[in-house]
Amino acid sequence: MTNKPIKKETDVEITYGIKILDSPTPKANSKDIRSAVTKEKTVEKFRSIAQNYVTVLDVLWQYTQEIGLVANNTSLLNFTKLPTILDELRARNKKASSTEKPVANFTLSIKKKNLKKKEAIIPIFEISHLKKLSDYFRHNDKALHLLHETVLQQMVNAWEKVLASLLEWKFKSSPDIIPKERTITYSDILSFNDFDDVQKHLIENEIDEFLKRNTTSDQIKYFKENLNVDLRSNFSFVDDLCEVVLRRHAIVHAGGIASGEYLNRVKKLRNLTFKVPAEGNDLSKSDSYVIRAWCILYAAGVILLHLLAVDHARGKKSKEDEEYADEFLNNAAYNNIKNKQYFSAELILEYANNRHLASSISALMGLINLAQTYKWQGNVEKCKALLNGHNWQSCSADFKTCVAALNEDYEAFCKNLKIAVQEKTVTLESLYEWPVFQSMRNVKTFKQDVKDITGLEFNESDIQNTPTLLDFDSKEKLDDFFKKLSKDDTLPLSNIQSE
């Protein structure tokens, strides 16, 4: 691959390149060589499609939260701008005469869990101050609105791109499934150099028609009928997935309003869990909606990729490719758990737990990860029930260590850990990094016990400092700010309603 400059609007030019080195090839039949190369290209192409999809969704997750923080900084989360405005209001209030009437009242309600609501009511005497506050909250609403719309559009774009990429991959790897009854114009025929051009033309037309003429439900049906991939039977949130795509369409073509067309199509979705607004209302794109939509799209894409990869691998009778597909499935869910994206992890792992994976190791990993997904979401009983449904006696020490950790049986954890460390299936780093051990790390004697068992002392600075994803829940971020305001004696706190 030749070096290609990455164009940027700066004085810096970055180049990248990969040089493929020639290597000696054993003598073999030329047909066998072509077959091996074609197979390798086919496998690598699928892996590239799979990795691209989860990478794009991961980037959008981070974008939503990191850019979301910037958007939220125009709201109450901004610890500098709003207090400055409040200071201006207080200073003006001190100058107001007893006969002067305010032009408006600014009310700030403070309500914390299990505590009585407090309201700060501040008179506004200047039109300029009223405008500052109005602009402040208006900009916040616009920023969040734009953020949510952009993220939803990009998420659906990623979903549609992976559908198109998978179709192209499948058609090229299995040309026999390309629809035969397609019309080619005479002018098109004259433009073709060879049969490969004809095939490329047919594939491009089929994909273009697939995307433009079919609803999401139709597209999923197409995958079932033509590619032997039944997403609807393996994913219970298909109707929610369809609604996200319809909402994206309404954002792009109807200004984000619940139009008659949007509602007519949504009515056909029988198993919808999203709340649908009345006609003419704004399609609310709250943080909770965006994160749930992200989880559904991520899980749906991962499951679709796995279904297609497994079907393709079994068609070729390739155990290696099937094991790779299972590895991809488990890794995608594990990354969710690490990033606390528990809902999408649960959807993926429940699907995995209901299937026959290629190896018992993959199946056990999926089971452990599903159990911890339940636990970290607060469903301890469901976690224990899942673990108790399997006989772990014949399993290796690393799995027994994980089970003991999830059951919070510290004695059994240490006992099995000693064996796992000797077998080198659990490392010092994994004890401090794997989510499955997080409750064990809270035990006071954990550090010393781990040192005694491993003979090593862990330096927490050795953990790679990856960016921590921000929490979506803005209410948690407001706690400190509300605390400061509620302790501010200069604010007149009362239960008077704003005028």
C-alpha positions in Angstrom: 0.0 0.0 0.0 1.5 3.3 -1.0 1.7 6.2 1.4 -1.3 8.5 1.4 -1.3 11.9 3.0 -4.2 12.7 5.4 -5.5 16.1 4.4 -6.1 18.5 7.3 -6.7 22.2 7.5 -3.3 22.6 9.2 0.3 23.0 8.2 0.9 19.4 9.3 0.8 16.5 6.8 0.6 13.0 8.2 1.3 10.0 6.0 0.7 6.3 6.6 1.5 3.2 4.7 1.9 -0.5 4.8 4.4 -2.3 2.6 3.6 -5.9 1.9 6.9 -8.0 1.9 7.4 -10.9 -0.4 7.8 -14.2 1.4 8.7 -17.6 0.1 5.7 -19.7 -0.8 5.8 -23.5 -0.6 5.2 -25.2 -4.0 1.5 -25.8 -4.5 -1.0 -26.1 -7.2 -1.9 -22.6 -8.5 -5.6 -23.3 -8.0 -5.0 -24.2 -4.3 -3.0 -20.9 -3.9 -5.8 -18.8 -5.4 -8.4 -20.6 -3.2 -6.4 -20.0 -0.1 -5.8 -16.3 -0.9 -9.5 -15.9 -1.8 -10.5 -17.6 1.5 -8.1 -15.4 3.5 -9.4 -12.2 1.8 -13.0 -13.3 2.5 -12.3 -13.8 6.2 -10.4 -10.6 6.6 -13.1 -8.6 4.8 -15.7 -9.9 7.2 -13.5 -9.1 10.2 -12.9 -5.6 8.8 -16.7 -5.1 8.5 -17.3 -6.4 12.0 -14.5 -4.3 13.6 -15.5 -1.1 11.7 -19.1 -1.4 13.0 -18.3 -1.8 16.7 -15.5 0.9 16.4 -17.9 3.4 14.9 -20.5 2.7 17.5 -17.8 3.0 20.3 -16.7 6.3 18.9 -20.3 7.6 18.8 -20.7 6.5 22.5 -17.7 8.5 23.4 -18.8 11.4 21.2 -22.2 11.5 22.8 -20.8 11.8 26.2 -17.7 13.9 25.6 -19.4 16.4 23.3 -22.5 16.0 25.5 -20.5 17.4 28.3 -19.7 20.4 26.2 -23.3 20.8 25.4 -24.3 20.4 29.0 -21.8 23.0 30.0 -24.2 25.6 28.7 -26.7 24.4 31.3 -26.7 24.1 35.1 -23.6 21.9 34.8 -21.6 25.1 34.0 -20.1 26.0 37.3 -18.9 29.4 36.1 -21.4 31.1 33.8 -24.7 30.6 35.8 -23.2 31.6 39.2 -21.8 34.7 37.5 -25.3 35.6 36.2 -26.7 34.9 39.7 -24.1 37.2 41.2 -25.2 40.0 38.8 -28.8 39.5 39.8 -28.0 39.7 43.5 -25.9 42.8 43.1 -28.7 44.5 41.2 -31.3 43.4 43.8 -29.3 45.2 46.5 -29.6 48.4 44.5 -33.4 48.1 44.0 -35.6 50.5 45.9 -38.6 49.3 47.8 -41.0 50.7 45.2 -39.2 49.2 42.2 -40.9 46.3 40.5 -39.1 43.4 38.9 -39.7 42.6 35.2 -39.6 38.8 36.0 -38.7 36.2 38.7 -36.1 33.6 38.2 -36.9 30.3 40.0 -34.4 27.5 40.6 -35.9 24.4 42.1 -33.6 22.0 44.0 -35.0 18.6 44.7 -32.8 15.7 46.0 -33.9 12.2 46.7 -35.9 11.9 50.0 -35.5 15.6 50.7 -38.0 18.5 50.6 -37.8 20.5 47.4 -36.3 24.0 47.7 -36.8 26.8 45.4 -34.6 29.9 45.0 -36.7 32.8 43.7 -34.6 35.8 42.5 -36.3 39.0 41.1 -35.0 40.2 37.8 -35.0 44.0 37.4 -33.0 44.4 34.1 -34.1 43.3 30.7 -30.4 42.5 29.9 -30.3 40.0 32.8 -33.5 38.4 31.6 -32.0 38.0 28.1 -28.8 36.5 29.5 -30.8 33.8 31.3 -33.1 33.2 28.4 -30.1 32.8 26.0 -28.4 30.6 28.5 -31.1 28.0 28.7 -32.1 28.3 25.0 -28.5 27.6 24.0 -28.5 24.6 26.2 -31.6 23.2 24.7 -30.4 23.8 21.2 -27.0 22.3 21.9 -28.4 19.1 23.4 -31.1 18.9 20.6 -28.4 19.1 17.9 -26.2 16.6 19.7 -28.9 14.0 20.0 -30.1 14.5 16.4 -26.5 14.2 15.1 -25.8 11.0 17.2 -29.0 9.3 16.1 -28.3 10.1 12.4 -24.8 8.7 12.7 -25.9 5.6 14.5 -28.5 4.7 11.9 -25.9 5.5 9.1 -23.6 3.0 10.7 -26.4 0.4 10.9 -27.3 0.9 7.2 -23.6 0.8 6.2 -23.0 -2.5 7.9 -26.1 -4.0 6.2 -24.8 -2.9 2.8 -21.2 -4.1 3.6 -22.5 -7.5 4.7 -24.5 -7.9 1.5 -21.6 -7.0 -0.6 -19.3 -9.3 1.3 -21.8 -12.2 1.0 -22.5 -11.6 -2.7 -18.8 -11.6 -3.5 -17.9 -14.6 -1.3 -21.0 -16.6 -2.6 -21.8 -15.3 -6.1 -24.5 -18.0 -6.6 -26.9 -16.1 -4.3 -26.8 -12.9 -6.4 -30.4 -12.5 -7.8 -30.5 -13.8 -11.3 -33.6 -12.0 -12.7 -32.1 -8.5 -13.2 -32.4 -6.4 -16.3 -29.2 -4.7 -17.7 -29.6 -2.0 -20.3 -27.7 -2.2 -23.7 -25.8 1.0 -22.9 -24.6 -0.6 -19.6 -23.5 -3.7 -21.5 -21.3 -1.6 -23.8 -19.6 0.0 -20.8 -18.5 -3.3 -19.3 -15.0 -4.6 -19.9 -15.5 -8.1 -18.6 -17.9 -10.3 -16.5 -16.4 -9.0 -13.3 -17.8 -5.5 -14.2 -21.2 -7.1 -14.9 -21.1 -8.8 -11.5 -20.0 -5.6 -9.7 -22.9 -3.7 -11.5 -25.5 -6.3 -10.3 -24.2 -6.2 -6.7 -24.3 -2.4 -6.6 -27.8 -2.2 -8.0 -29.1 -4.9 -5.6 -27.6 -3.1 -2.6 -28.9 0.3 -3.7 -32.4 -1.1 -4.2 -32.2 -3.0 -0.9 -31.5 0.2 1.0 -33.8 2.6 -0.8 -36.9 0.5 -1.4 -37.1 -1.5 1.8 -38.1 -0.6 5.4 -35.9 -1.9 8.2 -38.4 -4.7 8.8 -38.2 -5.6 5.1 -34.4 -5.5 5.2 -34.4 -7.9 8.1 -36.8 -10.2 6.3 -34.5 -10.0 3.2 -31.6 -11.3 5.3 -33.7 -14.2 6.5 -35.0 -15.2 3.1 -31.8 -14.7 1.0 -29.0 -15.1 3.5 -30.4 -17.5 6.0 -30.0 -15.0 8.8 -33.0 -14.6 11.1 -32.4 -11.6 13.3 -36.0 -11.2 14.4 -36.1 -14.7 16.0 -32.8 -14.1 17.8 -33.3 -10.5 18.9 -36.4 -9.4 20.7 -35.9 -5.6 20.1 -36.3 -5.6 16.4 -39.3 -3.3 16.5 -37.4 -0.8 18.7 -34.6 -1.0 16.1 -37.1 -0.2 13.4 -38.4 2.8 15.4 -35.0 4.3 15.8 -34.5 4.2 12.0 -38.0 5.8 11.5 -37.1 8.5 14.0 -33.9 9.3 12.1 -36.0 9.6 9.0 -38.4 12.0 10.7 -35.4 14.1 12.0 -34.0 14.4 8.4 -37.2 14.8 6.5 -39.8 16.2 8.9 -37.8 18.4 11.2 -37.9 16.0 14.1 -41.7 16.1 14.4 -43.9 13.1 14.9 -45.5 13.3 11.4 -48.5 11.3 10.2 -46.1 9.1 8.1 -43.9 8.4 11.1 -46.9 7.4 13.3 -48.5 5.3 10.6 -45.4 3.2 10.3 -44.8 3.0 14.0 -48.3 1.7 14.6 -47.3 -1.4 12.6 -44.6 -2.2 15.2 -46.4 -4.4 17.7 -43.6 -5.0 20.2 -42.4 -1.5 20.7 -41.0 -0.5 24.1 -40.2 3.1 23.2 -42.9 5.7 24.1 -44.4 7.3 21.0 -45.5 11.0 21.1 -48.7 12.4 19.7 -48.8 13.7 16.1 -47.2 17.1 15.7 -45.2 16.8 18.9 -41.4 16.9 19.0 -39.7 13.5 18.9 -38.0 13.8 22.3 -34.4 12.8 22.1 -33.5 12.6 25.7 -30.3 11.2 27.1 -32.1 8.0 28.1 -33.6 7.6 24.6 -30.2 8.1 22.9 -28.4 5.6 25.2 -31.1 3.0 24.8 -31.1 3.4 21.0 -27.3 3.1 21.0 -27.5 -0.2 23.0 -30.2 -1.6 20.7 -28.3 -0.7 17.5 -25.0 -2.0 18.9 -26.4 -5.3 20.0 -28.5 -5.8 16.9 -25.4 -5.2 14.7 -23.2 -7.6 16.7 -25.8 -10.3 16.7 -26.5 -9.9 13.0 -22.7 -10.1 12.3 -22.5 -13.2 14.4 -25.4 -15.0 12.7 -24.1 -14.3 9.3 -20.5 -15.3 10.2 -21.6 -18.6 11.8 -23.8 -19.5 8.8 -21.0 -18.7 6.4 -18.5 -20.7 8.5 -20.7 -23.8 8.8 -21.4 -23.6 5.1 -17.6 -23.9 4.6 -17.3 -26.4 7.5 -14.7 -24.1 9.0 -14.5 -24.6 12.8 -11.8 -21.9 12.9 -14.0 -19.2 11.4 -16.9 -20.2 13.6 -14.7 -19.9 16.7 -13.6 -16.5 15.5 -17.3 -15.4 15.2 -17.9 -16.6 18.8 -14.8 -14.7 20.0 -16.0 -11.6 18.3 -19.4 -12.0 20.1 -17.8 -12.4 23.5 -15.3 -9.6 23.0 -18.1 -7.1 21.9 -20.1 -7.9 25.1 -17.0 -7.8 27.3 -16.1 -4.3 26.1 -19.7 -3.3 26.9 -19.2 -4.5 30.4 -15.9 -2.7 30.8 -17.6 0.5 29.7 -20.7 -0.1 31.8 -22.9 -0.5 28.8 -24.8 -3.2 30.6 -28.0 -3.2 28.6 -26.3 -3.9 25.3 -24.1 -6.5 27.0 -27.1 -8.2 28.4 -28.8 -8.4 25.0 -25.7 -9.9 23.3 -25.0 -12.4 26.1 -28.6 -13.6 26.4 -28.5 -14.3 22.7 -25.1 -16.1 23.1 -26.4 -18.1 26.1 -29.3 -19.4 24.0 -27.1 -20.6 21.2 -24.7 -23.5 20.8 -21.3 -21.9 20.5 -18.4 -23.6 18.8 -16.4 -24.3 22.0 -17.3 -24.9 25.6 -14.8 -22.2 26.6 -16.7 -19.6 24.6 -19.9 -20.8 26.1 -18.6 -20.6 29.7 -17.1 -17.1 29.1 -20.5 -15.9 27.8 -22.3 -17.4 30.8 -19.9 -15.8 33.3 -20.2 -12.4 31.5 -24.0 -12.6 31.4 -24.0 -13.4 35.2 -21.8 -10.4 36.0 -24.0 -8.2 33.7 -27.0 -9.1 35.8 -25.0 -8.4 39.0 -23.7 -5.0 38.1 -27.2 -4.0 37.1 -28.4 -4.9 40.6 -30.1 -8.2 39.8 -28.1 -10.4 42.2 -30.7 -13.1 42.4 -30.7 -13.5 38.6 -26.9 -13.7 38.6 -26.9 -16.4 41.3 -29.7 -18.4 39.6 -27.7 -18.4 36.3 -24.5 -19.5 38.1 -26.3 -22.2 40.1 -27.8 -23.6 36.9 -24.3 -24.9 35.8 -22.1 -27.5 37.4 -18.7 -25.8 37.9 -16.9 -28.7 39.6 -15.3 -30.0 36.4 -14.3 -26.5 35.2 -10.9 -25.0 35.4 -9.7 -22.9 38.3 -10.0 -19.6 36.5 -13.8 -20.1 36.0 -14.2 -21.2 39.6 -12.4 -18.1 40.7 -14.8 -15.9 38.7 -17.8 -17.8 40.1 -16.6 -17.3 43.6 -16.0 -13.6 43.0 -19.6 -13.1 41.7 -21.0 -15.1 44.6 -18.8 -12.9 46.9 -17.4 -16.0 48.5 -13.9 -14.7 49.4 -12.6 -17.9 50.9 -13.4 -19.9 47.8 -12.1 -17.0 45.7 -8.7 -17.2 47.3 -8.6 -21.0 47.3 -9.3 -21.2 43.5 -7.1 -18.2 42.8 -4.0 -20.0 44.1 -4.6 -22.8 41.5 -5.4 -20.4 38.7 -2.2 -18.4 39.4 -0.2 -21.6 39.3 -1.8 -22.6 36.0 -1.2 -19.0 34.7 -4.9 -18.6 33.7 -5.4 -15.6 36.0 -2.7 -12.9 36.1 -1.9 -10.2 38.6 -3.0 -7.5 36.1 -6.4 -9.3 35.4 -7.1 -9.3 39.2 -7.0 -5.5 39.2 -8.6 -4.9 35.8 -11.3 -7.5 35.0 -14.7 -6.2 36.0 -15.7 -9.7 37.3 -13.3 -9.1 40.3 -14.5 -5.6 41.2 -16.3 -6.7 44.4 -13.3 -8.7 45.5 -11.1 -5.6 45.1 -13.2 -3.9 47.8 -12.2 -6.5 50.5 -9.8 -4.9 52.9 -7.3 -7.8 52.8 -7.4 -8.1 49.0 -4.1 -6.5 48.2 -2.1 -8.4 50.8 -3.8 -11.7 49.9 -3.1 -11.2 46.3 0.5 -10.4 47.1 0.8 -13.6 49.2 -0.7 -15.8 46.5 1.1 -14.3 43.5 4.3 -13.3 45.2 4.0 -9.9 43.4 2.8 -6.5 44.4 0.7 -4.6 41.9 1.5 -1.0 41.1 -1.8 0.6 40.1 0.1 3.1 38.0 0.8 0.2 35.7 -2.8 0.1 34.6 -3.2 1.9 31.2 -4.9 5.2 31.7 -7.7 4.9 29.1 -10.3 7.7 29.0 -13.1 7.1 31.4 -16.5 7.4 29.7 -18.7 9.9 31.3 -22.0 9.0 32.9 -25.1 9.9 30.9 -27.1 10.7 34.0 -26.9 14.5 34.2 -28.8 14.6 37.6 -25.7 13.0 39.2 -23.5 15.7 37.8 -25.8 18.4 39.3 -25.5 17.1 42.9 -22.4 19.2 43.8 -23.9 22.3 42.2 -27.2 21.9 44.0 -25.4 21.3 47.2 -23.6 24.6 46.8 -26.7 26.5 46.0 -28.7 25.0 48.9 -26.0 26.2 51.3 -25.9 29.7 49.8 -27.5 32.0 52.4 -27.7 34.9 50.0 -30.4 33.1 48.0 -34.0 33.6 49.3 -35.1 29.9 49.5 -38.9 29.5 49.8 -41.8 27.4 48.5 -43.2 30.4 46.5 -44.0 29.5 42.9 -42.5 31.5 40.1 -44.6 34.2 38.5 
